[in-house]
Amino acid sequence: NTARYNSSSGHFSASNGVITVNLAGLYHIQWHLMTDVTSGDSRSASIAYIQRNYSGLTGNRIGMCNRNIGTGDCTAGMSMLLELAAGDTLRVLARREAGTNTIRVTTHSGITLIKL
């Protein structure tokens, strides 16, 4: 939820986990998510995906298998080309899909937008 680098071009802004695109165009979007088990001792599955304007996009769901504490770290990622309009928003959502472990998204996660 932190912008590590945002050039002075003003192509996007980020606030509260939502990225707002300020300049329309074709963007190369790369994102990755790392999840970790914080409690539990059974295999669980987690998923993550991007939403544009708070609606899902077809074909961008990633999945992770989270095992136990200490062996539950898992990373998945994806890249795509996406035509965005000025004012479009993007956000990444994650959730446990199966199992009973408590899973968290780590700070080793990120998203990159490159205007082409």
C-alpha positions in Angstrom: 0.0 0.0 0.0 3.0 2.3 -0.4 4.2 3.9 -3.6 7.9 3.2 -3.6 8.5 5.3 -6.8 6.1 7.5 -8.6 7.8 9.7 -11.2 6.9 13.4 -11.4 5.0 12.5 -14.6 1.8 12.1 -12.5 0.6 9.0 -14.4 -1.0 7.6 -11.3 -1.6 8.2 -7.6 -2.0 5.7 -4.7 -4.0 6.0 -1.6 -5.4 3.4 0.9 -4.4 0.5 -1.3 -6.1 1.9 -4.5 -4.2 3.2 -7.5 -5.9 5.9 -9.6 -4.6 6.3 -13.2 -4.4 10.0 -14.2 -3.3 9.5 -17.8 -5.2 7.3 -20.2 -3.3 4.8 -22.3 -1.9 1.3 -22.6 -0.1 0.1 -19.4 2.1 -2.9 -18.7 1.0 -4.0 -15.2 3.2 -6.4 -13.2 2.2 -7.6 -9.7 3.3 -10.2 -7.2 2.0 -11.2 -3.8 3.6 -13.1 -1.0 1.5 -14.8 1.6 2.5 -16.4 4.9 0.8 -18.7 7.5 0.5 -17.0 10.9 -1.4 -19.7 12.6 -2.8 -23.2 11.8 -1.4 -26.5 11.0 -3.2 -27.6 7.8 -2.7 -26.9 4.1 -4.6 -23.9 2.9 -4.9 -22.2 -0.5 -5.0 -18.4 -1.1 -5.8 -16.4 -4.2 -5.3 -12.9 -5.3 -6.5 -10.8 -8.3 -6.7 -7.3 -9.6 -9.9 -5.3 -9.8 -10.4 -2.3 -12.2 -13.0 0.2 -10.9 -13.9 -2.3 -8.2 -14.9 -5.0 -10.7 -13.0 -8.2 -11.5 -10.9 -8.7 -14.6 -11.0 -12.0 -16.5 -7.9 -14.1 -16.4 -5.8 -12.4 -13.7 -6.3 -14.7 -10.7 -3.2 -16.2 -9.1 -3.1 -19.0 -6.5 -0.8 -19.9 -3.7 -0.5 -23.1 -1.5 0.1 -22.2 2.1 1.3 -25.1 4.3 2.2 -24.6 7.9 3.9 -21.9 10.1 7.5 -21.8 9.0 6.8 -23.4 5.6 3.8 -21.4 4.6 5.5 -18.6 2.6 4.3 -18.6 -1.0 4.7 -16.1 -3.9 2.8 -15.8 -7.1 2.7 -13.1 -9.8 1.4 -12.0 -13.1 1.8 -9.4 -15.8 -0.7 -8.0 -18.3 -1.3 -5.3 -20.8 -4.3 -3.2 -20.0 -5.9 -0.2 -21.7 -6.8 2.3 -18.9 -8.8 5.5 -19.0 -8.1 8.6 -16.9 -9.8 8.1 -13.5 -9.7 4.2 -13.6 -8.7 2.6 -10.3 -6.8 -0.6 -9.7 -6.5 -2.6 -6.5 -5.2 -6.1 -5.6 -7.4 -8.3 -3.4 -6.4 -11.5 -1.6 -8.2 -14.1 0.4 -8.0 -17.6 1.7 -9.7 -19.9 -0.8 -9.6 -23.2 1.1 -8.3 -24.6 4.4 -8.3 -23.2 7.9 -4.9 -21.5 8.4 -4.7 -17.8 9.2 -2.9 -16.3 6.2 -1.5 -12.8 5.8 -0.1 -10.8 2.9 3.5 -9.9 3.6 5.3 -6.6 2.8 7.2 -8.5 0.0 4.3 -7.8 -2.3 4.1 -5.2 -5.0 2.6 -3.8 -8.2 4.3 -1.9 -11.1 2.6 0.2 -13.7 4.5 1.2 -16.9 2.7 3.4 -19.4 3.6 2.3 -22.9 
